[in-house]
Amino acid sequence: MTAKIKVLFICGRNKRRSPTAERVFRSDRRMLVRAAGLGETSPRRVQAADILWADLILPMERKNARRLKVMFNEIDPFPEVEILDIHDDYTFMDKNLVAELKEAVEAALERYSEGLETSAD
């Protein structure tokens, strides 16, 4: 059996996009998931332990990825980061958000897996 990929979903406030992603993918057999936000008032604010835990970090937007790397610039090596490019236009568990997440996460997992195969060669 292949080890599960540890995936950390990141958005600004951890109220809509990243908690939706965590709920949608928590039963996916390929991965273990966590969700966190970057803001001071996030219900679950990202911590260094989350970054160290993750194999793959999936920020919703490029600005989330930039902020994350500034906040945790002392972590080296930094886990793989794939930006999902999902803007803050949805409510929690919005059906369009779920559909967009499924498509973006599948593509990110494929790129991540291809990278692992390439580095193993």
N, C-alpha and C positions, 0 to 999 in steps of 0.2 A: 504494500500500500504506500502511496506517495504521501509525503508530509503535506499538511494543509498550509496554504499561504496565509500569513497573518497580515490582514488588510486593515489599515487605519483610514477612515473617511474623515475629511476635515472640511468644515465650512466656517463662516464668520462667527455665528452665535450658537451653533448646535441646537437649533430649534426646529428646523424644517428639513433641509437637504440631507445633512449627515445622519440625523436620527432615522430618516426615511430609508436611507441606504442601509443602515445597520439592521433595521427591521426586515427589509426585503431580502438581504443576503445572509442573515444569521443562520438560516437552515441550509445554506448551500454547502454541500459536502466538500467542495474544493478549498474552502477558506474558513478561517476564524476571523471575526470582525469586531471592530470597535469604532465608535464615532466620538468626535470631540470638536469643540469650537475654539476659536482664537481669541474671542472677546472676553473681557474681564467678567462680564455677567453671564457667560455661557453656563448652562446647567452642568455641563461636564467640560471643563477647560482642559485643553491638551497639556500634558506634562512630559518631561523628558523621558519618563518611564514608558510612555506610549510610543515615542519615537524609537526607543531602544528595542521595544517589543516587536515592532512592525518589520515585515519583509518588504511591503509595498504600501506607500502612502498615496491616497487618492484625494487630493484637494479638489474642490468643486470649481475653483477659478484660479487663474494664474496669480492674481494678487494674494490669494490664500497661500500658495506655494512660496512666494517671495517672503511673505511675512513669517511663515513657519521657519524658513531657513535662517532668517535674521534672529528670531527668538531662540533658536537652538543651534547657533553657528558653532558651538563647541563640540557638537556631536560629529565624530568622524570615525568610521565612514557613516555617511547619512544613507538611510534606506533609499531604494529606488522610488522616484516620484513620477506619477503619471497624472497630468491635469485632465479632469473630466470635461471641463468647459461647460458647466451647467450653472446658469445664472440664477440669482435669487428672485425668481418670478413665480414661485409656487408656494402652496401651503403644505403642511405635513401630510404625507401619504397621498398627495394629489395624483390621480391616475396618469396624467401626462408626465409628471416628475418621475414616477415609477418606471414608465416606459423609457424615458430618456436615460435614467440611471441604468436600466438593464442593458441598453445598447452600448452606452459609454463604458460600463464596467466590463462587459464581455470583450470589447476592443482592447481595453487596458490590460486585462488578464492575458489576452493573446500576445500582445507586445511583450509583456513581462516574461511569459513562458518562452517565447522565441529568444529573448535575451539570455535566459538561463541555458537554453540549448546551445546558443552560440558560444557562451563563455565556457561550456563544458567540452567543446571541440578542441 
